[in-house]
Amino acid sequence: MPLPSPSDSSTVIVTGASSGIGSELARELARRGHHVTLVARRADRLEALAGELGGAGADVRPCDLQDPEARAGLVAGLDRDVAGLCNNAGYGDHARLHEADLDWLLGMVRLNCEALLHLSGLVLPGMVERGSGAVLNVASLAALQPLPNMATYAATKAFVHALSEAVSAELQGTGVSVTSLCPGPVHTEFGERAGTGHLEQSSPELAFVGAEKVARDAVKAMGSGRRVVIPTLKWKATGVFGRHVPRSLLLPLAGRVR
């Protein structure tokens, strides 16, 4: 199995662990016996989660993942082998590009793409050398289609998804896997930060899936080495729609929906 069995000498890094899918990933991994390294900027939330999980089973590493030196220091400072990496940290936007805050968008690219690439590149050599390990990259259904008014966010997630699939193929036969997780709408703090809270409030509850369900499916996929996981049939259907509907039809529809 690509994600090794829990060990006293190993850990699973979870970025963006202070809330939402990230905190649920940490809970699911801890429930399965894994030591977790909790990474985010908000130390108080990480400390609270670590206390919930049991102090010996979790390390707290506050880190600004947009800073390359901080990322390198995070990995270099670990005293355990990295059995798994959950690249979950990220944020979104809701604005037309010509009206958007460019600093916000550039920061999004640094966090959603650059940080994920950097952390993966730092831990994968050790995993390959040991012959086991699993990387989970949190993409999105947005990765499978362009989204007007969320163009940069969808583009960053398309990068995450394409990178994950390609590196997964590169790692065949090494005992190491990369999984792209493509969730749809989940009730988290994402919408508040991205400026899409009003859209979530007006969306049917049927569109949403709990973060706990997403985390369970994701960790299960890490254990089996799946290349792509899209939780629930309704999200799978949405993914197929986004991939195969002609862009001349999809783009106007997506713009109206968003």
C-alpha positions in Angstrom: 0.0 0.0 0.0 1.5 3.4 -1.0 0.6 5.0 2.4 2.6 3.0 4.8 1.2 1.6 8.0 1.4 3.9 11.0 4.9 4.0 12.6 6.5 5.7 15.6 9.2 7.0 13.2 6.9 8.5 10.5 4.4 11.3 10.0 1.8 12.6 7.5 2.0 16.3 6.8 -1.4 18.0 6.4 -1.3 21.6 5.2 -4.3 23.9 5.7 -5.1 21.8 8.8 -6.7 24.6 10.7 -10.1 24.2 9.3 -12.4 22.5 6.7 -11.1 19.5 4.7 -7.6 19.9 6.2 -8.7 19.4 9.8 -10.9 16.4 8.7 -8.0 14.8 6.9 -5.9 15.1 10.1 -8.7 13.6 12.1 -9.2 10.7 9.7 -5.4 10.0 9.6 -5.2 10.1 13.4 -8.2 7.8 13.7 -6.2 5.3 11.6 -3.2 5.6 13.9 -1.0 7.9 11.9 1.1 10.6 13.5 0.2 13.9 11.8 2.2 17.2 11.3 -0.4 20.0 11.3 0.6 23.0 9.1 -1.2 26.3 8.7 -0.7 30.0 9.7 -3.1 30.0 12.7 -1.2 28.4 15.5 -4.1 28.6 18.0 -6.3 26.5 15.8 -3.6 23.9 15.2 -2.9 23.7 19.0 -6.6 23.1 19.6 -6.7 20.3 17.0 -3.5 18.7 18.2 -5.0 18.6 21.7 -8.1 16.9 20.3 -6.0 14.3 18.5 -3.7 13.7 21.5 -0.5 15.6 22.0 1.8 12.6 21.2 0.0 11.9 17.9 0.3 15.4 16.4 3.0 18.1 15.9 2.0 21.7 15.3 4.1 23.6 12.7 2.8 27.1 12.1 4.0 28.2 8.6 3.4 30.7 5.9 3.4 28.4 2.9 3.7 31.3 0.5 7.3 31.8 1.8 9.8 29.4 0.0 12.2 29.6 2.9 9.5 28.8 5.4 8.5 25.8 3.3 12.0 24.4 3.1 12.5 25.0 6.8 9.3 23.1 7.6 10.5 19.9 5.9 14.1 20.2 7.0 12.9 20.6 10.6 11.0 17.3 10.8 12.4 14.5 12.9 10.3 11.8 11.3 10.1 10.2 7.9 7.4 11.7 5.8 5.0 8.8 5.0 2.4 11.0 3.5 1.8 14.6 2.4 -1.7 16.2 2.1 -1.3 19.4 0.1 -4.6 20.9 1.1 -3.8 24.6 1.8 -5.2 27.0 -0.7 -7.8 29.7 -1.3 -10.0 31.1 -4.1 -11.4 34.2 -5.6 -14.6 35.6 -7.1 -14.0 38.4 -9.5 -13.5 39.2 -13.2 -9.7 39.3 -13.9 -9.7 42.9 -15.0 -11.4 43.9 -11.7 -9.5 41.6 -9.4 -6.9 42.4 -6.8 -3.7 41.1 -8.6 -1.8 40.7 -5.3 -4.5 38.4 -4.1 -4.4 36.4 -7.3 -0.6 36.1 -7.3 -0.7 35.0 -3.7 -3.2 32.3 -4.7 -0.9 31.0 -7.4 2.0 30.9 -4.9 0.0 29.0 -2.4 -2.2 26.8 -4.6 0.5 25.9 -7.1 4.0 26.8 -6.1 3.8 25.7 -2.5 2.2 22.4 -3.5 4.9 21.8 -6.1 7.7 22.7 -3.7 6.6 20.5 -0.8 6.0 17.6 -3.2 9.5 18.0 -4.6 11.0 18.1 -1.2 9.4 14.9 0.2 9.1 12.7 -2.9 12.9 11.8 -3.2 12.8 10.3 0.4 9.6 8.4 -0.3 11.0 6.9 -3.5 14.2 6.0 -1.7 12.2 4.2 1.0 9.9 2.6 -1.6 6.7 3.8 0.0 4.7 7.0 0.5 1.6 8.8 -0.6 0.9 12.4 -1.7 -2.6 13.8 -1.8 -3.1 17.0 -3.8 -6.4 18.7 -3.2 -7.6 19.9 -6.6 -11.3 20.6 -7.2 -14.1 19.9 -9.7 -13.1 23.4 -10.9 -9.9 21.7 -12.2 -12.0 20.0 -14.9 -13.5 23.1 -16.4 -12.8 26.8 -16.8 -14.9 29.0 -14.5 -15.6 32.6 -15.5 -15.4 34.9 -12.5 -13.2 32.3 -10.7 -10.7 32.0 -13.6 -7.5 32.1 -11.7 -8.7 29.7 -9.0 -9.9 27.1 -11.6 -6.6 27.5 -13.5 -4.6 26.8 -10.3 -6.6 23.7 -9.6 -6.2 22.6 -13.3 -2.4 22.8 -12.6 -2.8 20.7 -9.5 -4.8 18.1 -11.2 -2.6 17.8 -14.3 0.6 17.8 -12.2 -0.8 15.0 -10.0 -1.8 12.8 -12.8 1.5 13.2 -14.6 3.7 12.6 -11.5 1.5 9.6 -10.6 2.5 8.1 -13.9 6.2 8.9 -13.3 6.1 7.1 -10.0 4.7 3.8 -11.3 6.7 0.9 -9.8 8.3 3.0 -7.1 5.8 2.1 -4.3 4.9 5.8 -4.1 1.6 7.3 -5.3 0.1 10.7 -6.0 -3.6 11.2 -5.7 -5.7 14.1 -7.1 -8.7 14.9 -4.9 -11.5 16.7 -6.8 -14.2 17.7 -4.4 -17.2 19.8 -5.3 -19.0 22.2 -2.8 -18.2 21.7 0.9 -19.3 23.9 3.7 -16.0 25.3 4.9 -14.4 28.7 5.4 -13.3 28.7 1.7 -16.4 30.6 0.6 -16.0 33.4 3.1 -12.3 34.0 2.1 -13.0 33.6 -1.6 -16.0 36.0 -1.6 -18.4 33.3 -2.7 -20.4 33.0 0.6 -23.4 34.5 -1.0 -23.3 31.9 -3.8 -23.1 29.1 -1.2 -26.1 30.4 0.6 -28.2 30.4 -2.5 -27.1 27.0 -3.7 -29.2 23.9 -3.0 -28.0 21.8 0.0 -28.0 18.8 -2.3 -24.9 20.1 -4.0 -22.8 19.9 -0.9 -21.0 17.0 0.7 -19.6 16.9 4.3 -15.9 17.5 4.8 -15.8 14.3 6.8 -16.9 12.2 3.9 -14.4 13.9 1.6 -11.6 13.2 4.0 -12.6 9.5 4.5 -12.6 9.0 0.7 -9.3 10.8 0.3 -7.4 8.9 2.9 -8.8 5.6 1.6 -7.5 6.6 -1.9 -4.1 7.4 -0.4 -4.0 3.9 1.0 -4.8 2.2 -2.3 -2.7 4.5 -4.4 -5.6 5.8 -6.6 -4.7 8.4 -9.1 -7.9 10.4 -8.9 -10.8 10.5 -6.4 -14.0 12.4 -6.9 -16.3 11.7 -3.9 -20.0 10.8 -4.6 -21.8 10.0 -7.8 -23.2 13.5 -8.2 -19.8 15.0 -8.2 -18.5 12.3 -10.6 -21.4 13.2 -13.0 -20.5 16.9 -12.7 -16.9 16.1 -13.5 -17.9 14.2 -16.6 -20.1 17.1 -17.7 -17.3 19.6 -17.2 -14.8 17.5 -19.2 -17.0 16.7 -22.2 -19.5 19.5 -22.8 -18.3 21.8 -25.6 -16.8 25.0 -24.3 -19.1 27.1 -26.4 -22.0 25.8 -24.3 -20.2 25.4 -21.0 -18.6 28.8 -20.6 -21.8 30.9 -20.9 -23.6 28.4 -18.5 -20.7 28.5 -16.0 -20.6 32.2 -16.0 -24.3 32.5 -15.3 -24.2 29.9 -12.5 -21.2 31.4 -10.8 
